[in-house]
């Protein structure tokens, strides 16, 4: 694969659970940026995929209406709620692109950053671009402390070199997903993908982006049950890492 070539098909997918306030805005922002990227020759085509994690609000209906109006938008509905990890794994299975971006429906960064990330992916012949937040003060002290402790723990246990490892901005080439497919069902999945990719020898580049905290709805990522599940999935991955070795390419 020629890593410097134009992206033939870019896939952008959004895991969503009860995101009726954000679903249309997220899709419109992605459409606008992807069309701009086609116009400047950065990509040839794109698809947008919504993973509806058994939402109980208007998210499924809004998503289906968007897909009915545009063949480049697809929706996958979970019959039962599977959480963030399950939704991201469904997204990995559903997308068709040679480069994949996944992010949150509340758009924690300006979608224009996608074009910048694609240029970094191409110019630096990277396998993954992982973004980190330049200013996190808007999310409140509790979340900031939680994130600091979590990142420090992951760095200590797994030797990662990636900042803000759970931030929902990962631009990944398909061959990374095929080789480093994560198995976590919980919120540890972001870190697991990076840890596996790093252990397999893939080239990860980091960029800093401006951060826009969620203004509506409630994030559950710092709840006690989520944290307990993340710790359990950390232990499972630690026991498996000795079997992962750099891929010869």
N, C-alpha and C positions, 0 to 999 in steps of 0.2 A: 504493500500500500504506500502510495506517495503522500506523505503527511503534509506536503506543501501545496497540494492540489486544492482546488475549490471544493467545498462541501457539496456533494450531489443532493443529499436529502438531510435536512436538519430536523430533528424531532425535539419538540418542547412538550414536557408533560407536567401536569399539576395534580398532585394528590389532594383530594378535597373531602372534607367532612363538615357538613353544615356551613357552607361558605356562600350562602345566597347573597350576602352583601358584596362579595368580591369576584364571583365567578365571571360575570360579564366583563368587568373592568380588566381582569387578568388576561382573558382571551383577546380582547380588543388591543391591549398594549402589546401582546406578543405578535398579533397579526400585523400591526403597524411596523414593528421593528423588523419582522421577518420579510415583509414586503420591501422595506428599505434595503435590507441586505441582498435581496434579489436584484434590486435596481443598481446597486454598486458592484455587483458581480461577486459577492462574497459567498453566496450560496446559490444553488440552482433551483431548489424547491424546499418546501417545508411542510410539516404536519404538526398539529396541536392536539394533544391527547389529554382528556380529563379523566382522572380515576375517581369515581364517586364511591366513597367508602360507606355505602349504605346510609346516606344522609337522611335525616328526618325532617328537614326543612324544604325549601323550594329549589335547592341546588340541583337535584336530578332533572327537574323540568326545565330549568333555565339552560342547563348543559345540553339537553336533548334538542332544545330549540336552536341553540347556536350551531350544533352539528347538522341539523336539518337545513340550515341556511347556508352552510359552507362545507363542501366535501373535504376540505383540508382539516376540519375539526372532527375528532372522533371521541366517543364517550365509552368508557368501560364501567359497568355498574357492579359493585360487590353485593351479593345477596345477603351477606352478613358483614358486620364491621370487623375489619382486620387490623386497624391501627395504621400508624405511619409506615412502619416497616413493610407490612403486607401490601399497602398501597404502592409503595415505591417498587417492590418486587413485581407487582402486576404491571406497573409502568414499564419496567425493563423488558418484560415479556411482550408487551403490546407494541412498543415503538418499532419503527422500521428503518430509521435513519442511520447513516454512518457516523454521525455525531449527535449526541443526546444532551439536552439540558433538562434538569428537573429543578423545580423551585416551588415555593409556597404560593397559594392563591392570593394572599394579601400583598404580594409584590414587595418584598423587603428591600429591594434595590430597584433603581431605575432601569427599565428594560433596554435602554440604549447601551448598558454595560455588556449586553450580549455580543454586540458587534466588536467591542474592544476585546472581549474574551476570545472570540473566534480569531482575531488577528494575532493575539498572543499564542493561541494554540498552533497557528500556522507558522508564524515567524520563528518561534522557539522549538518547533517540531515536538511539541508536548503531546502526551497521551491524555492528560487531564488538566483542566484549569479549576482551581479551588479558590473561591473568594473569601475574604475575611472583612469584617465590619471595621471601618476606620474610626467610628465614634459610636459607642454603645450606651452613652449616658441616657438616651431616650427611653430605654427599656426598663429603667428603674434599678435600684441598688440590689434587690434580692436576686433578680435574674442575672445581673452582672456578676455577682459573687458566685452564684451557682455555675455559671458558664466558665469562670476563671478556674474554679476547683475542678470541674469536669475536664477541661482541656489539659490542666496540669496532670491529672490522673492518667489520662490517655497517653500523654507524652511519656510519663514515667513508666507505664506498664508496657507500652508497645514501641517506644522509641520513635514516635512520629515527629515529623518536622513541619507539620501543617498547623497553622493558627486557626482558631475559630472553627474547629473541625466539624461542628454540627450545623454550620450555616448553610441554608438551603440555596446554594449556588454552586453546582458542580456541573461543569461542561466536560463530557467524557466521550472518547472515541469508542465505537462499538466493540473493538477487539479487547478493550479493557473490561467492559461489562461481561463479555463471554468468558474471560479468563479469571476475573476477580469477583464473580457473582456472589453477593452477600446473601446470608441466610436469616439474618435477624428479622423478627417480626415487630420489634419495638423501635424506639428512637435511636438506638445504637447503630442503626443501619448506615447512617452517614459516615460515622467513624469507621465502621467495619469495611466499607468500600475503599476508603482511603488507605487503611492499614493493609488490606489484602493487595491493593495495587502497588503500594510501596514495597511490600515484601516480595512481590513478583518482579520488581525491577522497572516498573513503568515510570516515565518522566512526568512529575507533577510540578506545575508552576502555580504560584499564588499571586493574586492581585487584590488590592484593597479597594473597597467600594463604599460609597455613602449608603447609610442604613436608614430605612424608613420603618419605624416600629408600627405594629398593628394598631389601628385606631378603633376598630370595631371587632366584636367577637372576643373569644377568650382562648388564650393559648394554654394547653395542658402539659407542656413539655417539662415543667418543673414540679409536677405533682409527685406525691410519694410513690404511687404505684408505677409511674413511668420510670422513676429513678431506680426502683428495685429491679425492674425488668432490665434496664440498661446494665446494671451491675451483674446480673445473672448472665446476660449475653456476652459481657466482657470476659467472664470466667470461661465460657465455652470457647470463645475465639482463642484465648491464651493457650488452651489445651491443644488446639489444632495447628498453631503457627509453625511448629517444628516441621510439619509436612509440606510447607510452602517454600519454594525456592525460586530464585530469579529465572525468568523464561529466556531462553536463548533465541535471539531474533536476528 
